[in-house]
Amino acid sequence: MITVTVQTRPRPYQVVVGHGVLDEAAERIRAACGAARLVIVSDQNVAGHYLDGLSASLHEAGMTVSHVVLPPGEDQKTLARAEELYGVLYERKMTRADAVVALGGGVIGDLAGFVAATYLRGLLLVQAPTSLLAQVDAAVGGKVGVDFRAGKNHVGAFYQPRLVLADVGTLATLTAAERRNGAAEVVKYGLLSGEPTLARLEAALAPGTGADLPPESAGSASAPPKSAPPRPAPSGPVPRLEPDPVALCDEEIIAECVRYKAAVVVADEREESGERHLLNLGHTIGHAIEAAGGFSLYSHGESVGLGLHAALWLSQRLTGLDAAQAARGERLVQAAGAPSRLEGVDLQAVAGLVSRDKKAVADHVPFVLLEDLGRPVRGVHVSTADIEEVIAWLAAR
Amino acid sequence: MITVTVQTRPRPYQVVVGHGVLDEAAERIRAACGAARLVIVSDQNVAGHYLDGLSASLHEAGMTVSHVVLPPGEDQKTLARAEELYGVLYERKMTRADAVVALGGGVIGDLAGFVAATYLRGLLLVQAPTSLLAQVDAAVGGKVGVDFRAGKNHVGAFYQPRLVLADVGTLATLTAAERRNGAAEVVKYGLLSGEPTLARLEAALAPGTGADLPPESAGSASAPPKSAPPRPAPSGPVPRLEPDPVALCDEEIIAECVRYKAAVVVADEREESGERHLLNLGHTIGHAIEAAGGFSLYSHGESVGLGLHAALWLSQRLTGLDAAQAARGERLVQAAGAPSRLEGVDLQAVAGLVSRDKKAVADHVPFVLLEDLGRPVRGVHVSTADIEEVIAWLAAR
C-alpha cells in the first residue's frame, strides 16, 4: 500500500492506494476523522460487489452504518438527486460529526461529495473510489458537484475529503470500457509530468495495445505548422482500437497520478492562482465533446482522449510541440483506447460549448497546451478559428 | 464611514459601514475584485428603493449590469429558487470573473450568496445588506445557505464575499418591525462583548424604550438556582413593548458589531475550532422557535430575542450568571423589542427541533451561555430536562 498525503489547509488528508484498502476502512476512518455514524452512498453496480462487505466491517468495528444505493450513470448527478440525499441525511439526523462515504465511481464521488459539502455546511466526507477514473482523478482534490443543464459540474464546491480509500482490488470488477474511461486521465498525467511516468506508461500499454504502432498510422503528424493550415480530407474508416488497459490498474501508476494531482491541488486548492488549470489538459475540448454528446455518446475518458488529441494538435501549432513528441503522445492516447475520430455530434455545438467552460474568463477560455511532453503551459489564448479548426480536424481524421 | 477588514484566508475583505456607501459601489467593487459583469439579486421591497440607483451608477462606471428581483420573504430561501437563479446565471453566461451582488436583507444575502458559492464552484460575491439584521450579522462571515424542510440554512456553505457594502442610509426605509428584527442581534453582541458596547446600547435604547424599566417588571429574576427548579405560573398578559430601536441604526454601533463578528469569524472561519459558536448565543433555542413557528410566526429577531431570554435563564442556573446581571441583560433584550413570552407554537416541537441544530454533535447540542455579561462560555452541555424546562418557562412568563 502507498499513502500519499495531500497537504491542504487547514488540514491535510491521506490517499491510501493499494489492494485490500477497503478491508481496513473502519480503523482508517476512525483515525482520520473519528466519525462513528456513517451513511454510505453507492450505486447499484458497485453496491453489488462491495457494499455488504464494507457495511459489515464498519458495523463490526462498532460504527452505526446505513446506506443509499442509486441507479448508476451520469444522469444521477442532478440537483434533484442531491435534494433526495439531503432528505435521507435529514431523516437519519446526521450531524457534522458524522460522515458520508462515497463508494463508487466519479458520479457517486461528485454527487455524494457535493451533498456532504453543503448539508449543514459540511459533513465529514470519505471518498472510496472504485473506478480507475475516480482513483486517479475525481476522488482527490476536493472538486464536487452536479451537472446543470448542459454544464457538467456547473453547480458544485471545493470540499476536501477527510480520507480517500483507493482500493486497487476493486478495479478488477470493472469492464474494459470502464478501465479505458480512466486510462485517458492516466495518460494525461504522463503527458503533463513527462519522464519517468511516460516511459512507465508506454511499457504498461505497449504489449498488444498499439503503443508500438508506427507513427504514420496514428495520424498525429497531420497537424502542419501555422503557415499551412490543415484541411485533411476524411481518411476513411479508422480501425477502432478497444484495448483493455488493465496494466494501468497498478498501485504504483495510480499513486504516481495521485502524487502529481496532489501537488497541483495543494498549490492551488480553489483554482485561483492558475496552477490547477494544468489538470485541464485535454479537458477544455473534452468537456465540450462530452456535453455535446449528451454525456452518453462519449464517456468522460473517450471525451478526454479526443481532447488530448486536440491538445496535441493545438500544441504543435501554438506552443511549439515537436512533431515527433506529438506523435509519441498520440500513440499513448490511442493505446489507452481513445476514439480516433469525433463523430455523431454537432461540431458547432461543441465549439459553442467550449465558451461555457467553467474556467472561461470574460471573453475567452484559457487552454493548457504543451511546449514539450512534460512541459505544459497554461493560459494559452486559442482563437475561435483555431478551436473550430481543431474540432473539424478531430471529425475528419 | 468606517471600514472593518475581515482577515480571512486566503484573502481578506472589507466591510464598509456608513451613509452613502452604495453611491460608491462601482469604485469599491472594482478595487475589491475587478468584476465588470454583475448580476444584482434583490427583492421587490428593496429593489423599489435602491435598485435603479445602484444599477445606473454601476452602468455609468462602465460595468455590465443586470438584475433578478424576487418576491420578499424567508420562503424564498429554497433549493428551487436557487435552481432558478442558477438558470439565470447560466443564460447570462456568467463566468468566475463575474460577480453576484446581493442587495437586500438576510434572505437575499443567504440565497444569492449560496448560489454564488456553488455556481461554477464560486462566482465573485458582493454583499450589499440593506437591513440592520443583515448588516450586523448575515452579510459578514461567509455563511450562506437555503432552508431545507424544517431546517433553516440546512443546506449551505462557508463562502466569503469579496466586499460588504453596509449603507446605513438604507435602514431609514425599514419598518420598525424590521429594525427590531436586527436589534436582537445587536443586543447579542452587547451581551457577548460587555463594556463598552453594553453601556452604549443602553444609552441608545434607554429613551422611552424600556431599558430603564425597573428589574421586577422585566421578569428576569424568575430563574431560581438549580436547587429549586422554577415552575412559575403564568403571570398574566405581559404588555408587549414594540419599540423602534432606530437608535441602533448607527454607524458606530453597527461597526462595533461587525468588528466583534469579524474577530470571531477569523478565529474560526468554518466553525471548526469552536470560537464561532460564540455567535450562537440565543440562537440554539431561537432557531428552534423560528422553525417551530414555520419561519413566519416569529421573525428571526423575535426568535433570537426569546432565545436570549432563555440563554440568560440557563446561564443563571448552569454557568453562574449573577441575577442582577441577568436582569440587566433581560432589560436590554426587552428594550430591543423581543417578545416577552413564547406562545402559539408546540413546545414539544421546539424542544425536538433543538436536537436538529446544525451544531449538534453526536447526542447533544452544545450551548453558549454567559458566566457574566461580556464573558461567554461555549460548549455547555444542557440536559434535555433543562431544555424542556426553559422552553416551558418562556411560554409561562
Interface residues (C-beta under 8 A of the other chain):
Chain A: R9 P10 A36 R37 L79 E83 Y86 G87 Y90 K93 T95 R96 A97 A117 T118 Y119 L120 R121 G122 K143 G145 F148 R149 G151 N153 H154 V155 G156 A157 F158 R270 E271 E272 S355 R356 K358 K359 A360 V361 A362
Chain B: R9 P10 A36 R37 L79 E83 Y86 G87 Y90 K93 T95 R96 A97 A117 T118 Y119 L120 R121 G122 K143 G145 F148 R149 G151 N153 H154 V155 G156 A157 F158 R270 E271 E272 S355 R356 K358 K359 A360 V361 A362
